[in-house]
Amino acid sequence: MFPKLLANGYLADVNLNYIIMPKYELDLERMFSNYKRKFKLETIITLGFLILESLEIMHNCGLIHN
């Protein structure tokens, strides 16, 4: 599930593009710690596809994440 884009823009005075999206309550780092810092291969592959899909959506909107 891709988070809703709340705002985006460019700050000319500091030469910076920005995006604002909501933060989920449980982040990936905390989940990783909860699973004793080891995910199943299936979980890793699923996360990889979700991340790639999210990046594709952002790129299609003209945004580049680094």
C-alpha positions as CSV (number, residue, x, y, z in Angstrom):
1,M,0.0,0.0,0.0
2,F,1.5,3.3,-1.1
3,P,1.0,6.2,1.4
4,K,-1.0,9.2,0.2
5,L,1.1,12.1,-1.1
6,L,0.2,15.1,1.1
7,A,2.3,17.8,-0.5
8,N,5.3,18.3,-2.7
9,G,7.3,21.2,-4.0
10,Y,10.6,23.0,-4.5
11,L,12.3,25.4,-2.1
12,A,14.3,27.6,-4.4
13,D,16.3,29.4,-1.6
14,V,17.9,26.1,-0.6
15,N,17.6,24.3,-4.0
16,L,15.6,21.4,-2.5
17,N,12.7,19.3,-3.7
18,Y,10.5,17.9,-1.0
19,I,7.6,15.5,-0.5
20,I,5.4,15.0,2.5
21,M,3.7,11.7,3.2
22,P,2.1,10.3,6.4
23,K,4.3,8.1,8.6
24,Y,3.0,4.7,9.5
25,E,2.8,3.7,13.2
26,L,5.0,0.7,12.8
27,D,8.2,1.2,10.7
28,L,10.2,-1.5,9.0
29,E,13.1,-1.2,11.4
30,R,10.9,-1.9,14.4
31,M,9.3,-4.8,12.6
32,F,12.8,-6.2,11.8
33,S,13.7,-5.9,15.5
34,N,10.5,-7.6,16.6
35,Y,11.4,-10.6,14.4
36,K,14.8,-10.9,16.1
37,R,16.5,-9.1,13.1
38,K,15.7,-11.9,10.7
39,F,13.0,-12.0,8.0
40,K,11.9,-15.0,6.0
41,L,13.0,-15.0,2.3
42,E,9.3,-14.6,1.3
43,T,9.0,-11.5,3.4
44,I,12.2,-10.0,1.9
45,I,11.0,-10.6,-1.7
46,T,7.5,-9.2,-0.9
47,L,9.1,-6.1,0.7
48,G,11.4,-5.7,-2.4
49,F,8.4,-5.7,-4.8
50,L,6.4,-3.3,-2.6
51,I,9.4,-0.9,-2.5
52,L,9.9,-1.1,-6.2
53,E,6.2,-0.5,-6.8
54,S,6.3,2.6,-4.5
55,L,9.4,4.0,-6.3
56,E,7.7,3.4,-9.7
57,I,4.6,5.4,-8.6
58,M,6.8,8.2,-7.3
59,H,8.8,8.3,-10.5
60,N,5.7,8.3,-12.6
61,C,4.5,11.4,-10.6
62,G,7.8,13.1,-11.5
63,L,9.4,12.6,-8.1
64,I,12.8,11.0,-7.6
65,H,13.6,9.4,-4.2
66,N,17.2,8.9,-3.2
